[in-house]
Every structure is written in C-alpha cells, then in structure tokens.
C-alpha cells in the first residue's frame, strides 16, 4: 500500500476519539500541537475524555474552563503549561515515579484508548522514530488501542527502542511544526557557584545524570577538564553537547551501554535536536530501563545531580510541591538518588540556591504544611548550595542540622540554629 494514501487530515484522524476515552499526549518537545488542537476543537461533542501525559510543551487549550465537562486532565508531571490548572483544581496530578509509568500503561492499570504522538517520516522500510521523547511514550503506543501520529520531518531519527512501523499507526497526519524548543539564560552567580561545588564532587570516569536548568548547566560548564565521563540520564539538553564534542564524555568507563549516552528524552534548542539526529552515540530507551535502579547502580561513580524547592535541616527533600500546591512531579529523582547511592563510588547530589528570588530561605526547620517528601532523609547524601556542600550520609540528626545550617544563607543561620536547639 502506498504510504501517501494513509494520510488523513488532523480533523479526520481525531474523529475516532469518543466520550469516556483515555487519550495519551506525547511528551515534552514531541507534543503534537496539530493533533491537540484538532481534539480540543471536538470538545463540545465529547464528555469525560481523560487526558493523560507527563510534561508536555506548548498550549493546553483542552484545560480551559469551558471544556471542564469535556476533558478530564490527569498528569504524571506538572509542567508550566498545566501548573495553574492543577493548582486551581481544573486538572489533577498523579504521583508516581517516572520509571513506573510504562508499567501502568502496559499492565492496564491505566488503559489507553488513543495515543497522540509525533514521529519522524518513515524510512524506506516503513519505520518511524519517536525522536526526542521515548520516555513513557513508547509504552503508551504499545498499549493504546488506536495510534494517531503527526508525521513531522523536523523530528530527529534517534537510535534505541523508540521505533514504530507505519503498520502500527492507525491514522497519519502530515505536520511540519517546529519542535518545541527551550532556551535557558545564563546561570546566575549563585548557580555558577553551586556548579563549581558540584564539579569538584565529580570524579574522572564518573557516570552523570542531570536535568535541565541553570544549576545543571553551570555544573556542566565546570567539567571541561574532566576525563572519560559517561552519561546515563533521564533527560538532557544543549549543555551536554559541548562536553561530548570536546571529548570529555566518552562513556568508556561505563559497565552498561559502554560508549553510549543513554537517555529517555531530550528538550532544548535545534542544536541538541540536530545532535541526536541519526547519532549512534545516543541511545533512547524507555523510562523503565533508563530509570531502573538496578541498571543505574551498575555504572561506576554515578553522580546524580537533582534539584529541590525546599530541604529541611535533617535532609528531607521537597522537590515537587510548595506546601499543598503541586508544582512539578516526583519524576525520576528518587530512582537516580538511590541508584547513585548504590553505585560503586556514587554520589547522589541535591542542589539548590539557599534562598528564593523573594529572599525566603529554602533550607528550613520544617517543610511547609502539606509539602510532599520527594526524597527521604534516609536517601540523602550531598546537599549543595552556593555556600558549600553538606555531607549528611551517616550523620545523626544534630550533626545533619549543623551541616545544613552552615550552607544556609547567612541571614537565616541564627534562626535555623535556634529552631534545632
């Protein structure tokens, strides 16, 4: 069959969605706006369509209040586009580790009816790539009864297991939308100091996990003289490209996927999308592989760099809520913190500025009422602020508190110490 005969309009493709269906939307930079908009336009005809996703990029028109009876929104990770809707109660958050979401889909705990995804054009054998977002999306495609794909020439073809044949796609829609891009500004002075402290903890031959943001970028910028670093990370962005091109990242000391950069999704600028396109050095895998503690711990000196919104003086980490207000999600922090702590020579790191932009201490005696504990005090090893490194592993509560006060902002140290005496 001629592949060109398989294409339909976005409006035709989403006609399959019916009231009560569970619909998955492809993650992060791969979010298919053309399909999201077509589905939303059908909203008045539908009721109780459940939208399931992790972090997505771009507008979320289905979350508008006028569609409250048409679309039910459940997200496994709260991004900026859904945050106000979750906090207002229009949408809801499902707390779960990223590594477990593929099993939710494949086991039928969250049975999917329709998956809306973006793929690369098929090659001559009819295979398309999920490109920059394999994460939980591969499992969603495998589990969904009906798959609708926006076929986009801007989507890079990547190596790994994010491959789908056209015969597994029920409706194909032509799209030439630019991939969603994320451009980060220069790290602040505080972030640069934190990055320097983190870089001092990273040993030659270490395997890195990092996220996106000023602190990971600042840390990466300070690793230019390191040798034979490896990468096994939930996701990465532009900053890693420099380390690869300069020869700092070789992956030759890894024990799993030797020589490969292993990830589940990528968000950044066109530069990083061009970098992953047809690049055999980069292996995209499902989140239940990338974030599997048993896999992570096999690599040497795993150095996991994660962030937090608030940390108490005993080491409890809140990274996903501000009190009772959901801000993001648990994601893969616990997977990598635990994996790094079990790795030979591993270093699990939580890094955060000592104060908020409004001058409020992020190191506190007690977490805000209702705050979620993303990483427990029993899992924490290193906490880093612009004032230094607190090593908490093996320390009792009083020792931990003193170490945390030492890296708190000077304006709050006396108050914090009074609270623990």
ZIURGI-V592922 format. One record per residue. N is the residue number from 0. OMEGA is omega in radians with two decimals (* if undefined). Layout:
# ZIURGI-V592922
n = {N/N}
omega = {OMEGA/OMEGA}
This chain:
# ZIURGI-V592922
n = {0/1/2/3/4/5/6/7/8/9/10/11/12/13/14/15/16/17/18/19/20/21/22/23/24/25/26/27/28/29/30/31/32/33/34/35/36/37/38/39/40/41/42/43/44/45/46/47/48/49/50/51/52/53/54/55/56/57/58/59/60/61/62/63/64/65/66/67/68/69/70/71/72/73/74/75/76/77/78/79/80/81/82/83/84/85/86/87/88/89/90/91/92/93/94/95/96/97/98/99/100/101/102/103/104/105/106/107/108/109/110/111/112/113/114/115/116/117/118/119/120/121/122/123/124/125/126/127/128/129/130/131/132/133/134/135/136/137/138/139/140/141/142/143/144/145/146/147/148/149/150/151/152/153/154/155/156/157/158/159/160/161/162/163/164/165/166/167/168/169/170/171/172/173/174/175/176/177/178/179/180/181/182/183/184/185/186/187/188/189/190/191/192/193/194/195/196/197/198/199/200/201/202/203/204/205/206/207/208/209/210/211/212/213/214/215/216/217/218/219/220/221/222/223/224/225/226/227/228/229/230/231/232/233/234/235/236/237/238/239/240/241/242/243/244/245/246/247/248/249/250/251/252/253/254/255/256/257/258/259/260/261/262/263/264/265/266/267/268/269/270/271/272/273/274/275/276/277/278/279/280/281/282/283/284/285/286/287/288/289/290/291/292/293/294/295/296/297/298/299/300/301/302/303/304/305/306/307/308/309/310/311/312/313/314/315/316/317/318/319/320/321/322/323/324/325/326/327/328/329/330/331/332/333/334/335/336/337/338/339/340/341/342/343/344/345/346/347/348/349/350/351/352/353/354/355/356/357/358/359/360/361/362/363/364/365/366/367/368/369/370/371/372/373/374/375/376/377/378/379/380/381/382/383/384/385/386/387/388/389/390/391/392/393/394/395/396/397/398/399/400/401/402/403/404/405/406/407/408/409/410/411/412/413/414/415/416/417/418/419/420}
omega = {3.11/-3.11/-3.13/3.13/-3.13/-3.03/3.03/3.07/3.10/-3.14/3.09/-3.04/-3.03/3.08/-3.13/-3.13/-3.13/-3.13/3.13/3.14/2.99/-3.01/3.08/3.07/-3.11/-2.89/2.90/-3.04/-3.11/-3.12/-3.06/-3.07/-3.10/3.14/3.09/-3.12/3.14/3.10/-3.12/3.13/3.08/-3.05/-3.09/3.13/-2.95/3.02/3.03/2.98/-3.11/3.10/3.13/-3.14/2.81/3.13/3.02/3.07/3.09/-3.12/3.09/-3.05/-3.13/-3.14/3.12/-3.04/-3.10/3.12/-3.04/3.14/-3.08/-3.07/2.99/-3.02/3.03/-3.11/3.11/3.10/-3.05/3.06/-3.08/-3.07/-3.13/-2.96/-3.09/-3.13/3.06/-3.10/3.10/-3.12/3.11/3.09/-3.11/3.14/3.07/3.13/3.13/3.06/3.11/-3.09/-3.09/-3.09/3.08/3.12/3.07/-3.14/-3.02/-3.14/-3.10/3.05/2.98/-3.10/-3.11/3.07/-3.06/3.02/3.07/-3.01/2.99/3.11/3.01/3.00/3.14/3.01/-3.05/3.08/3.11/-3.13/3.06/3.11/3.01/3.01/-2.92/3.14/3.04/3.00/3.08/-3.03/3.09/3.12/3.11/3.13/3.14/-3.01/-3.04/3.08/-3.04/-3.10/3.06/-3.06/2.92/-3.08/-2.91/3.13/3.10/3.14/3.12/3.00/-3.06/3.10/-3.13/-3.07/3.10/-3.06/3.08/3.12/-3.11/3.13/3.10/3.11/-3.06/3.09/-3.13/-3.10/3.11/-3.13/3.02/3.13/3.00/3.04/3.08/-3.12/3.09/3.14/-3.12/3.08/3.11/3.09/3.09/3.11/3.12/3.13/3.11/3.12/3.08/3.11/3.10/3.11/3.14/-3.12/3.11/3.11/-3.09/3.12/3.00/3.13/-3.13/3.02/-3.00/2.87/-3.13/3.11/3.11/3.08/-3.08/-3.10/3.08/3.13/3.13/3.11/3.14/-3.12/-3.13/-3.11/-3.00/-3.14/3.10/-3.09/2.99/3.04/3.04/-3.14/2.97/-2.91/3.09/-3.14/3.03/-3.11/-2.98/-3.01/-3.09/-3.08/-3.13/-3.12/3.11/-3.07/3.11/3.09/3.14/3.12/3.08/-3.12/-3.05/3.11/3.14/3.07/2.99/3.13/-3.08/3.11/-3.09/2.91/-3.09/-3.12/3.06/3.01/-3.10/3.03/3.12/-3.14/3.11/-3.13/-3.11/3.08/3.06/-3.12/-3.09/-3.08/3.11/-3.10/-3.10/3.09/-3.05/-3.09/3.10/-3.12/3.07/3.13/-3.14/2.96/-3.06/-3.06/3.12/-3.12/-3.13/3.09/-3.09/-3.00/-3.13/-3.12/-3.08/2.98/3.13/-3.14/-3.06/-3.08/-3.10/-3.04/3.14/3.01/-3.04/3.08/3.10/-3.00/3.11/3.04/3.06/-3.04/2.97/-3.10/-3.00/3.12/3.01/-2.96/-3.14/-3.12/3.14/-3.08/-3.13/3.14/-3.12/3.06/-3.10/-3.06/-3.09/3.13/-3.07/3.06/3.13/3.13/3.13/-3.10/3.14/3.10/3.08/-3.11/-3.08/-3.11/3.04/-3.02/2.94/-3.07/3.14/3.00/-3.06/3.14/3.06/3.08/3.12/3.07/3.13/-3.13/3.08/2.94/-2.96/3.06/3.08/3.08/3.12/3.12/3.12/-3.13/3.08/3.06/-3.11/3.12/-3.05/3.13/3.12/-3.12/-3.00/3.03/-3.06/2.95/-3.08/2.93/3.12/3.14/3.05/-3.06/3.02/3.11/-2.98/-3.03/3.11/-3.11/3.07/-3.01/3.14/3.12/3.10/-3.10/3.13/-3.14/3.14/3.12/-3.11/3.13/3.05/3.06/-3.09/-3.11/-3.05/-3.04/-3.13/3.12/3.12/-3.13/3.11/-3.10/-3.11/-3.12/*}
